[in-house]
């Protein structure tokens, strides 16, 4: 994307600045990661990691599992199949 975020990504990032640290923020982090997963996988991994950490802190097990699925997708997209399999267990 040549270093520019889409209007949707910009909107999600603004929402993130105001979000409370709860499961809604986890889902917002994953929505941001979704926007980056094909164009900027490193950024996607950053937001997935943030969502995973917050999920663990909150005891939000579904959020942790979603992080693993998202890691697996990004690794598959990058043809890092060993890592994708690890997170897809």
C-alpha positions as MATLAB code, in Angstrom:
seq = 'XXXXXXXXXXXXXXXXXXXXXXXXXXXXXXXXXXXXXXXXXXXXXXXXXXXXXXXXXXXXXXXXXXXXXXXXXXXXXXXXXXXXXXXXX';
ca = [
       0.000    0.000    0.000;
       2.991    2.290   -0.339;
       3.024    3.262    3.327;
      -0.493    4.689    3.336;
      -3.310    3.087    5.238;
      -6.775    2.737    3.803;
      -9.566    4.911    5.197;
     -10.950    1.818    6.942;
      -7.586    1.116    8.604;
      -7.250    4.767    9.626;
     -10.704    4.605   11.208;
      -9.866    1.413   13.102;
      -6.596    2.902   14.363;
      -8.456    5.973   15.650;
     -10.965    3.731   17.423;
      -8.073    1.843   19.009;
      -6.797    5.036   20.654;
     -10.107    5.376   22.517;
     -10.797    1.703   23.225;
     -10.911    0.287   26.736;
      -8.739   -2.712   27.492;
     -11.437   -5.353   27.149;
     -12.555   -7.987   24.674;
     -13.817   -5.263   22.332;
     -10.267   -3.955   22.062;
      -9.047   -7.470   21.296;
     -11.505   -7.712   18.418;
     -10.490   -4.256   17.207;
      -6.815   -5.287   17.207;
      -7.730   -8.337   15.133;
      -9.747   -6.191   12.713;
      -6.677   -4.002   12.219;
      -4.536   -7.096   11.700;
      -7.029   -8.290    9.058;
      -6.462   -5.071    7.134;
      -2.699   -5.670    7.064;
      -2.439   -9.463    6.748;
      -1.955   -9.596    2.961;
      -0.266   -6.259    2.307;
       1.963   -5.828    5.372;
       2.244   -9.122    7.255;
       4.739   -7.755    9.817;
       2.207   -5.136   10.890;
      -0.491   -7.782   11.013;
       1.679   -9.900   13.310;
       2.225   -6.896   15.585;
      -1.515   -6.375   16.065;
      -2.190  -10.101   16.397;
       0.457  -10.234   19.115;
      -1.114   -7.307   20.928;
      -4.514   -9.001   20.746;
      -3.088  -12.281   21.985;
      -1.342  -10.616   24.938;
      -4.477   -8.699   25.938;
      -6.582  -11.861   25.556;
      -4.262  -13.742   27.887;
      -4.313  -10.862   30.375;
      -8.130  -10.822   30.314;
      -8.487  -14.606   30.422;
     -10.276  -14.386   27.058;
      -9.622  -17.886   25.718;
     -11.515  -17.356   22.439;
      -9.277  -14.367   21.745;
      -6.149  -16.457   22.254;
      -7.439  -19.136   19.869;
      -8.333  -16.487   17.293;
      -4.755  -15.162   17.517;
      -3.411  -18.633   16.777;
      -5.680  -18.975   13.732;
      -4.603  -15.553   12.514;
      -0.898  -16.352   13.006;
      -1.412  -19.547   11.004;
      -3.053  -17.639    8.149;
      -0.304  -15.005    7.941;
       2.436  -17.636    8.090;
       0.673  -19.627    5.350;
       0.414  -16.495    3.227;
       4.168  -16.051    3.640;
       4.758  -19.734    2.740;
       6.132  -20.389    6.247;
       4.260  -23.639    6.529;
       6.123  -25.057    9.552;
       5.064  -22.015   11.574;
       1.518  -22.177   10.190;
       1.234  -25.820   11.241;
       2.567  -24.979   14.709;
      -0.187  -22.410   15.309;
      -2.848  -24.547   13.642;
      -2.544  -27.422   16.140;
];
